[in-house]
Amino acid sequence: MTVTHAPGRHHDVRGHRLWVETEGDGPALLLLAGLGPAGSHVIFHPFFADMARTHRVIYVDLYGRGRSDLPADLADITFAGDVADIAELIGALDLGPVHVYGFSYGGLLGQALALDHPGLVRSLIVANSLHSPEMWQANHANINAELARQDPEAWERITTLRSAGLRSTDPEMAAQFATAARLVRFYNPDHAALLATEPGARNLELYPVFAGADVDFIIGGEVARIPDFRPRLKDIAVPVMVLAGRYDRALYPRLQRQFTEFDPRIRLEFLERSGSFSHVEEPEAVFALVRDFTGT
């Protein structure tokens, strides 16, 4: 899908530049991207343009992703650094507290931001996301089990490559996972074609550095060092809503219910015709929930 961008520019944050785009007027809604830890804000285009009817939508590329500056050493990109960048960026934009929509990896950033910088967050939406490295590991275990059941031919190719010593982020192995993912990540596999992309939309070199070279079997790198937020969820002072896909076969509804087990105040909403990308498969339902939750 061709990407149409909102107006944007670079902002200096903690010694490097982050790319930020904005559209619309109203309460500020800051979008934190996922698609693993290496994706850019492109994952939100063109869907969130609809939210600009009622909100000021803010798209951000994290350090080393998309159009933001790239460090000389990718190992310099850390989870704590991402949180610090976003906190300083909110202050630099002079928006006051913002509504935060964290998708996938962005949901982890949102939890850290709400806990460590509560004055910057008005409300938090954790969308198709997770609460801990343990849940990230379960995500991959579930994907592998589903692939073995739904696409045994692809899984046989994967296990053959693994027995030959290839790690999951090796290009030949990664191609097998990418081809089969549409069966696991979407309510309707054809909706995978709705994902927008452009050159640089995902930093493929960062992914194995940040998540571990064999991440599809065992997480590593910076991902393994992300905090487990479950014990601290009850300490988040702002309203929290978790959005999850009923047909997400990687981060199952049963896993998503753990958020409310650790903090019953959290509002949990399931999108009934979605997998891992609810804003792609059911954008109107997602945006209705966001508008209701943010009081617009």
Secondary structure, 3 states (H helix, E strand, C coil): CCCCCCCEEEEEECCEEEEEEEECCCCEEEEECCCHHHECHHHHCCHHHHHHHCCEEEEECCCCCCCCCCCCCHHHCCHHHHHHHHHHHHHHHCCCCEEEEEECHHHHHHHHHHHHCHHHEEEEEEECCCCCHHHHHHHHHHHHHHHHHHCHHHHHHHHHHHHCCCCCCCHHHHHHHHHHHHHHHCCCHHHHHHCCCCCCCECCCHHHHHHCCCCCCCCCCCHHHCCCCHHHHHHCCCCEEEEEECCCCCCCHHHHCHHHHHCCCCEEEEECCCCCCHHHHCHHHHHHHHHHHCCC
